[in-house]
Amino acid sequence: QVQLVESGGGLVQPGGSLRLSCAASGFTFNSASMSWVRQTPGKAVEWVSSIYSPGSNTAYADFVKGRFTISRDNAKNTLYLQMNSLKAEDTAVYYCAKGWGNYAYTPPRGNWGQGTQVTVSS
């Protein structure tokens, strides 16, 4: 019974920051690669970032590189996404997902949480 619950979204001005959290349960979190995925208002699905397990290698989509940081706290079964220098085009529903991703692959929808809305607007 995989459970992923995102939080931390909201309304922020361009240039601002948000920290998203994902509380995980129902699986061995510290052994699982994890990802962040987003869905834009136009319904496009975009892979954002992944963190690998075992180890902690990270990967980022080009459009967030240098602005977003993915991390995890295995003691708390929690995944994070620190988002800085936010842009209007970052507006989307952000989902955490169990599994790996890259520029060409997004974890299956069945492995996503419920999502949290991020709106970047002045």
N, C-alpha and C positions, 0 to 999 in steps of 0.2 A: 504494500500500500504506500507507494511513493507520494509524498506530500511536499510541495514547494510553495511557500507563501512569501510573495514579494511585498516590500513596504518602502517608504521613503520618497515616493513620487510627490509631485505637486506642481504649483505654478512658480516659475522663476524667470527673472529678467535675462535677456541676452548678456553673456559674460559672467553670469552667476554660476553657482555650484550646487550640486545635490549629491547625496550619498544614498544609494539604494542598497537594501539588504534583502537577503533571501534566506528564510529559515527552512531547513531541510529536515525531513524525518522519513522513516520507513525504509531506509536503505543505509548501507555503510558509506557514509558521506566521505570519510577520509580516503576511501579507495576509488572514488568516482571523479572523473573529469567533469567539469562544469562549464557552462556557457551562459552568456547573456545574448538575447535576441530581441529585436524590436520590430513592431509593426506600425507603419506610418499611417496617418489619416487616410491616405490613398490606398491603404491595405497592402502595400508592399512589405514583404518580410525581409529583414536584413540581419545577418549575423553581425554581432558587435565585438565580442571578445570571448576567449576561452582560457581556462587554466587547467593544466593537466595534472593527473594523479595516476601512478606515483610520481614523485617529483613535483615541481611547481613551475614548469615552463608556462609562459603566457603568450598569447597572440592577440592581435588587434586588427580590426578592419581599418583600412587606410583613412576613412573619414573621421575616426576618433583617435588615431594614434597621436600621442603627445598631449592629449586632453583627458582621456579616461584611464583609470587604473583598476584592474580586476585583482581581487585578493580573496583569501578565505581564512576563516578561523575554525580549524577542525575540532577544537575543544568545544566550540559552541554550535557546531553543525550549521555554520552560516557562511554564505557567499556575499561578497560586497562588490559594488561598482561605484567608485568615486568618479564623478563627472564634473570637470572644471571647464571654464571658458565655453559655456553652453551657447549654442546657436539655435536660431528659430527652426532650422531644419532637423534638429535633434528631437523635436516634438514627436512623440510616439508613445505607444504602450510598450513598456519594457518587461520582458519575461526572463526569469532564470530558467535554465534547462539542464537536465542531467544528460551528460554526454559531451563529446568533442564537437568542434566546428571549425570552419575556416572560410576563406573567401568563396568557396564553391559548395559548402555543405553546412546545413543547419540541422540540429537534432530534430527528430520527429516531433510533431505537435503534441503527441501523447506524453512526452517527457518534459513539457513546459509547466510552469505554475500558472496562476490566474492573472498575473500581470499587474503592473502599477503604472498609472498615467503620469507622464512627464510632459508639461506644457511650457515652452520657452517663448515668452511674449512680453513686449513692453506695454 
